[in-house]
């Protein structure tokens, strides 16, 4: 039960940013949002490494999980657009297969 509650922090960050990113960051390009999401993932990894303890859950770990979820949400909400734009028009039919991998 405790593990599920800990990972709920990640899920909340991901859902919030996946749903709100297109609305909150209209002026930014999808590629910039994906880069920002990957940057957030890198930051969150360092935070989770520092906050990792074998005996208990550290607050820094929870913050890192939320930021990691936010980064994944940003990437998930914009990656299909980045892939579709990057593919030439004559290969547009195959973009669904590329996005699925």
C-alpha positions in Angstrom: 0.0 0.0 0.0 2.8 2.4 0.9 4.6 1.7 -2.5 1.4 2.5 -4.4 0.9 5.8 -2.5 4.5 6.7 -3.3 4.1 6.0 -7.0 0.8 7.9 -7.0 3.0 11.0 -6.6 4.5 10.2 -10.0 1.2 9.5 -11.6 -0.3 12.7 -10.4 2.6 14.7 -11.9 2.3 12.9 -15.2 -1.5 13.3 -15.5 -1.4 17.0 -14.6 1.3 17.8 -17.1 0.1 15.6 -19.9 -3.4 17.2 -19.7 -2.4 20.8 -19.0 0.8 21.2 -21.1 -1.0 21.9 -24.4 -3.1 24.6 -22.6 -0.4 26.1 -20.4 2.4 26.3 -22.9 0.6 27.2 -26.1 3.4 29.6 -27.2 6.1 27.0 -27.0 6.9 24.5 -29.7 6.3 20.8 -29.2 10.0 20.1 -29.6 10.9 22.6 -26.9 8.3 21.0 -24.6 9.8 17.6 -25.2 13.3 18.9 -24.5 12.0 20.5 -21.3 10.4 17.2 -20.3 13.7 15.3 -20.8 15.5 18.0 -18.9 13.0 17.5 -16.0 13.6 13.8 -16.1 17.4 14.3 -15.8 16.9 16.7 -12.8 14.5 14.3 -11.2 16.9 11.4 -11.5 19.5 13.3 -9.5 17.0 14.3 -6.9 15.8 10.7 -6.5 19.4 9.4 -6.2 20.1 11.9 -3.5 16.8 11.2 -1.7 17.0 7.4 -1.9 17.2 5.7 1.5 16.9 2.1 2.4 15.1 2.7 5.7 12.4 5.3 4.9 10.9 7.5 2.2 12.6 10.8 1.9 10.8 14.0 0.9 13.3 14.6 -1.8 12.4 11.3 -3.4 8.8 12.3 -3.5 9.6 15.6 -5.1 11.8 13.8 -7.6 9.0 11.4 -8.5 6.6 14.2 -9.1 9.1 16.0 -11.3 9.7 12.8 -13.1 6.0 12.4 -13.7 5.8 16.0 -15.0 8.7 15.4 -17.4 7.0 12.2 -18.7 3.7 14.0 -19.0 5.4 16.8 -21.1 7.0 14.2 -23.4 3.9 12.1 -23.7 1.7 15.0 -24.6 4.0 16.3 -27.3 5.9 13.4 -28.8 3.3 12.4 -31.3 3.3 15.9 -32.8 7.1 15.9 -33.0 7.2 12.6 -34.7 4.5 13.5 -37.2 6.2 16.8 -38.1 9.6 15.1 -38.6 8.3 12.5 -41.1 8.1 13.4 -44.8 4.6 13.6 -46.2 5.0 10.5 -48.4 5.8 8.4 -45.2 2.9 9.9 -43.2 1.0 6.7 -43.2 3.8 4.9 -41.3 4.0 7.5 -38.5 1.6 5.5 -36.4 3.9 2.6 -36.5 6.9 4.8 -35.5 4.9 6.3 -32.7 4.0 2.8 -31.3 7.6 1.8 -30.9 
